[in-house]
Amino acid sequence: MGRGLAALAVAALATVALAGPALAHNQLVSSTPADKASVDSGPSTIELTFDQPVQAGENLNSIVVVGPDGTGQWQGGKAAVRGNVVSAPLRPLGPAGDYRVGYRILSADGHPVSGEIKFTLTAAGTGTPARAAEVAPTTGQAAAEDDGGVPVWIWIAGAAVLLGAGVFLALRVGGSEK
């Protein structure tokens, strides 16, 4: 019985000690315009700065800007990646009010990260939102989806199986030396 508990303790310690570091997803550290900022005129671009480089590639990253009415889209093109900065051009803004900037990027660790910032346009502009035909169909979908990667329960189940196998082997090897 003592050997079994010792084997279990060693296996548990080995599982914890040999575990690799958790990979952290990118986090938004700043934006232009800033989150919850009030601006007198519409910016020409949206810039999002993250704490780590963002993976670049065709249709991997998107920025969608929705106006106060909730229907029009105000981004003027695809998102571009420069290191840890993701930017997108804006069309001239229209009505005064709250604008939402939704983003979805491919994190440095390979997982998608999405979020939203808001800013308020205090003086109406003369612009009009993009028509549906002008907006790439994947842009809106990419900003709304978040697959989140491998579920945590799979990692926990895998660790439990490895721990059980380690205990079983330790008991078999330790028990045969009598």
C-alpha positions in Angstrom: 0.0 0.0 0.0 2.9 2.3 0.8 4.5 1.7 -2.6 1.2 2.5 -4.3 0.8 5.8 -2.6 4.5 6.6 -3.3 4.1 5.8 -6.9 0.9 7.9 -7.1 2.7 10.8 -5.5 5.7 10.5 -7.9 3.4 10.3 -10.9 1.4 13.3 -9.8 4.6 15.3 -9.2 6.0 14.3 -12.6 2.8 15.3 -14.3 2.9 18.8 -12.7 6.7 19.3 -13.0 6.8 18.2 -16.7 3.9 20.2 -17.8 4.8 22.8 -20.4 4.0 26.5 -20.1 0.5 27.6 -21.1 0.5 29.5 -24.3 -1.3 32.8 -23.9 -3.5 34.3 -26.5 -2.8 37.8 -27.9 -4.4 40.6 -25.9 -5.4 44.0 -27.2 -3.2 46.7 -25.5 -4.3 49.8 -27.3 -6.3 51.1 -30.3 -6.7 54.2 -32.4 -9.2 55.6 -31.8 -9.0 54.5 -28.1 -11.8 52.3 -26.7 -14.7 54.5 -25.5 -13.1 57.7 -27.0 -15.1 60.6 -28.4 -13.9 62.0 -31.7 -15.0 65.1 -33.6 -14.3 63.6 -37.1 -14.0 60.1 -38.4 -10.5 58.6 -38.4 -9.1 57.3 -41.8 -8.0 54.0 -40.3 -8.5 51.8 -37.3 -5.4 50.5 -35.6 -5.3 47.7 -33.0 -2.1 47.1 -31.1 -1.6 43.7 -29.5 0.9 42.4 -26.9 2.4 39.9 -29.4 2.9 39.6 -33.1 -0.3 38.6 -35.1 -0.1 35.9 -37.7 -0.5 37.4 -41.2 -2.2 35.8 -44.1 -5.1 36.1 -46.5 -8.4 36.3 -44.7 -6.9 35.3 -41.3 -7.6 38.7 -39.6 -10.6 41.0 -40.0 -11.9 44.3 -38.7 -15.6 45.2 -39.0 -16.8 48.7 -38.2 -20.6 49.1 -37.6 -22.3 52.4 -37.3 -24.9 53.8 -34.9 -27.8 52.2 -36.8 -26.2 48.7 -36.4 -26.6 47.8 -40.1 -24.0 49.7 -42.1 -20.4 48.7 -42.3 -17.8 51.4 -42.5 -14.5 49.6 -43.0 -12.9 50.5 -46.4 -10.8 47.4 -47.0 -9.2 44.3 -45.6 -7.2 44.2 -42.4 -3.4 44.5 -42.8 -0.9 43.1 -40.3 2.4 44.8 -39.4 4.0 42.9 -36.5 1.7 43.3 -33.5 -0.5 46.0 -35.2 -3.6 45.2 -37.2 -5.2 48.1 -39.2 -8.0 48.6 -41.7 -8.9 51.7 -43.7 -12.2 53.4 -42.9 -14.7 55.0 -45.2 -15.7 58.6 -44.4 -18.1 58.2 -41.4 -21.7 59.3 -41.5 -24.1 59.8 -38.6 -23.0 60.9 -35.2 -23.2 58.3 -32.5 -21.6 55.1 -31.3 -19.5 53.0 -33.7 -18.5 49.4 -32.8 -15.2 48.0 -34.0 -15.3 44.2 -34.0 -12.1 42.3 -34.7 -10.9 38.7 -35.1 -7.2 38.0 -35.4 -5.1 34.8 -35.5 -3.1 34.9 -32.2 0.7 34.2 -32.1 -0.2 30.7 -30.6 -2.5 29.9 -33.5 -5.8 30.5 -31.8 -8.4 33.0 -33.0 -8.9 36.0 -30.7 -11.9 38.3 -31.1 -13.2 41.3 -29.3 -14.8 44.7 -29.7 -14.0 48.3 -29.0 -16.3 51.3 -29.3 -15.9 55.0 -30.1 -18.3 57.9 -30.4 -18.4 60.2 -33.3 -19.7 63.6 -31.9 -20.2 65.4 -35.2 -21.9 63.9 -38.2 -19.9 63.2 -41.3 -20.9 63.0 -44.9 -20.0 59.4 -45.6 -22.2 56.5 -46.4 -21.7 52.8 -45.3 -20.5 50.1 -47.7 -23.1 48.3 -49.7 -23.4 44.5 -49.1 -21.7 43.8 -52.5 -18.7 45.9 -51.4 -18.0 43.9 -48.2 -16.3 40.5 -48.5 -18.7 37.7 -47.3 -16.0 36.2 -45.0 -15.3 39.5 -43.2 -18.5 39.6 -41.2 -18.5 35.9 -40.5 -14.8 35.9 -39.4 -15.5 38.6 -36.8 -18.5 36.7 -35.4 -16.9 33.3 -35.1 -14.6 32.1 -32.4 -13.7 28.3 -32.4 -11.6 28.7 -29.3 -9.2 25.7 -30.0 -9.1 22.4 -28.2 -11.6 22.2 -25.3 -10.0 22.1 -21.8 -11.7 18.8 -20.9 -9.7 17.0 -23.5 -6.4 18.1 -21.9 -7.8 17.1 -18.4 -8.8 13.6 -19.7 -5.5 13.1 -21.4 -3.6 14.0 -18.2 -5.8 11.6 -16.2 -5.1 8.8 -18.6 -1.4 9.4 -18.5 -1.4 9.6 -14.7 -3.4 6.3 -14.5 -0.9 4.6 -16.9 2.0 5.9 -14.8 0.5 4.6 -11.6 -0.3 1.2 -13.2 3.2 0.8 -14.5 4.8 1.9 -11.3 2.7 -0.7 -9.3 3.5 -3.4 -11.9 7.2 -2.8 -11.9 7.4 -2.1 -8.1 5.3 -5.2 -7.3 7.3 -7.6 -9.3 10.5 -7.1 -7.3 9.4 -9.3 -4.3 
